[in-house]
Amino acid sequence: MHRLRWISLFLAVTTLLFMTAQPARAHPHVWVDYAIEARFDATGLVGFHHRWTFDEMFSSQIMEMFDADGDGVFSDEEINEVRQGAFEYLSEYDYFIQIKVNGSSFHVAAVTDFRAVIQGHRVVYDFFVPCAVPASIEPKTVHLLVADMEYFVDLGLKKDGLSISGQEHVTVRSTFHSSEVFSFWGGAWEPRHLTIEFQKSS
């Protein structure tokens, strides 16, 4: 019962933070260092693997709530509880991920392959965002932004946090930069984001 009360309290506080969010930038309560891997196969872009590493304070709360036996390892059952109790609610915010494919918005409807692990004093989430974009002779462009628009969660790219797999199938180049592709509040905020351009290898 004590653990259930902790989970209920956590969800209530988290929900309250989002419900009371205002358009103005807030002060972050959670910090995340993230990495992205763009994955290609013979058909083109398959999607993006994400790895989020949380700050120690938030991690300690997750460990206290979900590592029931206190062994420092999330079992499969505990991972499922983490997903249901401290991840899936982000679906209401597209998991803090915005994608544009050739200028059109791509809705992040779901994620797959979710895992949660404890590394030292930090909790790490791994998950995959399917985003199938077939490769063709003509170049295609995909932009991906990871950001909490209310800034209750500060998400920052890790050093060397960008990678690409399957480059033998396509010609691809990537940049991480600011641009008008993601521009908010009349251009006052243009956050850095991933841009990849790819086409079939000749």
C-alpha positions in Angstrom: 0.0 0.0 0.0 2.9 2.4 0.8 4.3 1.8 -2.7 0.9 2.4 -4.3 0.5 5.7 -2.4 3.9 6.8 -3.7 2.9 5.9 -7.3 -0.4 7.7 -7.0 1.3 10.8 -5.5 3.9 10.8 -8.3 1.3 10.6 -11.0 -0.8 13.3 -9.3 2.1 15.7 -9.0 3.3 15.0 -12.6 -0.2 15.5 -13.9 -0.6 18.7 -12.0 2.6 20.1 -13.4 1.4 19.6 -17.0 -2.2 20.7 -16.3 -1.0 24.0 -14.9 1.6 24.6 -17.6 1.5 28.1 -19.1 2.7 29.2 -22.6 5.6 31.1 -20.9 8.7 29.1 -20.2 8.7 27.5 -16.8 11.5 26.2 -14.6 12.5 22.6 -15.2 11.9 19.9 -12.6 13.4 17.0 -14.4 16.6 16.9 -16.5 17.2 14.4 -19.3 20.4 13.7 -21.4 19.2 12.0 -24.6 20.8 10.2 -27.5 19.2 9.4 -30.9 20.0 6.8 -33.5 18.4 7.1 -36.9 17.9 3.6 -38.3 17.8 2.7 -42.0 17.3 -0.5 -43.9 16.9 -1.4 -47.5 13.6 0.3 -47.7 14.7 3.7 -46.2 14.2 5.3 -42.8 12.7 2.9 -40.3 12.6 5.2 -37.3 14.5 6.5 -34.3 15.9 4.8 -31.3 15.9 7.1 -28.2 17.9 6.8 -25.0 17.0 9.1 -22.1 19.3 9.3 -19.0 17.5 11.0 -16.1 19.0 13.2 -13.4 19.9 11.5 -10.1 17.0 13.1 -8.1 14.3 12.0 -10.5 16.0 8.6 -10.9 16.0 8.0 -7.2 12.2 8.6 -7.1 11.7 6.1 -9.9 13.9 3.6 -8.2 12.1 4.0 -4.9 8.7 3.6 -6.5 9.4 0.8 -9.0 12.4 -1.3 -7.9 10.3 -3.2 -5.4 12.9 -5.6 -4.2 15.6 -2.9 -4.0 18.1 -5.0 -5.9 19.2 -2.2 -8.3 17.8 -4.0 -11.3 14.4 -3.6 -12.9 12.8 -7.0 -13.6 10.5 -7.4 -16.7 7.5 -6.9 -14.4 9.0 -3.8 -12.9 9.9 -2.4 -16.4 6.2 -2.8 -17.3 5.2 -0.9 -14.2 7.7 1.9 -15.0 6.2 2.1 -18.5 2.6 2.2 -17.3 3.3 4.5 -14.3 6.1 6.8 -15.4 6.2 6.9 -19.2 3.0 6.2 -21.1 1.3 9.4 -19.8 3.8 11.2 -22.2 1.8 9.9 -25.1 -0.5 12.9 -24.5 2.5 15.0 -25.4 3.7 12.9 -28.3 6.5 11.7 -25.9 8.1 15.2 -26.2 9.0 14.4 -29.8 8.0 16.4 -32.9 8.8 15.1 -36.4 8.4 16.6 -39.8 8.7 14.6 -43.0 9.3 16.7 -46.1 7.6 19.6 -44.4 4.6 17.7 -43.1 4.0 16.9 -39.4 4.3 13.3 -38.4 2.3 12.2 -35.4 4.1 10.0 -32.9 1.3 7.7 -32.2 3.2 5.0 -30.2 6.6 3.8 -29.3 8.0 0.2 -29.1 10.7 -1.7 -27.4 10.6 0.2 -24.2 13.2 -0.7 -21.6 14.2 0.9 -18.3 17.5 0.1 -16.6 19.4 1.4 -13.6 22.9 2.6 -14.3 24.7 3.7 -11.1 22.5 6.4 -9.7 20.6 7.1 -12.8 17.6 5.6 -14.6 17.8 5.1 -18.3 14.9 4.7 -20.7 15.4 3.1 -24.1 12.6 3.1 -26.7 12.0 3.1 -30.5 9.8 5.6 -32.5 8.6 4.0 -35.7 8.8 6.5 -38.6 8.9 4.7 -42.0 9.9 6.9 -44.8 10.8 5.0 -48.0 14.0 6.1 -49.8 13.9 7.2 -53.4 16.1 8.7 -56.0 14.9 12.1 -54.9 16.2 13.3 -51.5 13.9 13.3 -48.6 14.2 15.4 -45.4 13.2 14.5 -41.9 13.4 16.9 -38.9 13.1 15.7 -35.3 12.8 17.8 -32.2 13.0 16.5 -28.6 11.5 19.1 -26.3 9.0 19.8 -23.6 7.2 22.9 -24.8 6.4 23.9 -21.2 10.0 23.3 -20.0 9.1 21.3 -17.0 11.5 18.7 -18.4 14.8 19.9 -19.7 16.0 17.6 -22.5 19.5 18.1 -23.8 21.4 16.1 -26.4 24.4 14.2 -25.0 27.8 14.8 -26.4 28.2 12.4 -29.4 24.6 11.6 -28.9 23.7 11.3 -32.6 24.3 8.2 -34.6 23.0 6.5 -37.8 22.7 2.8 -38.6 22.1 1.2 -41.9 24.1 3.7 -43.9 25.0 1.0 -46.4 21.5 1.3 -47.8 21.2 5.0 -48.3 23.2 8.2 -48.9 22.5 10.3 -45.8 23.8 13.4 -44.1 22.7 14.8 -40.8 23.0 18.1 -38.9 21.9 19.2 -35.4 21.0 22.9 -35.6 18.4 25.6 -35.1 16.2 26.7 -37.9 12.7 28.1 -38.8 11.4 24.5 -39.2 10.7 24.6 -35.4 10.0 28.1 -34.5 7.8 29.2 -31.6 6.4 32.3 -30.0 6.9 34.5 -33.0 10.5 33.2 -33.6 11.6 33.9 -30.0 12.6 30.3 -29.6 14.1 28.1 -32.3 15.4 25.0 -30.5 18.2 22.9 -31.9 16.9 19.7 -33.6 18.1 16.8 -35.8 17.8 17.1 -39.6 18.5 14.2 -41.8 18.5 14.2 -45.6 18.7 10.9 -47.4 18.2 9.1 -50.8 18.8 5.8 -52.4 22.5 5.0 -52.8 23.5 5.1 -56.4 
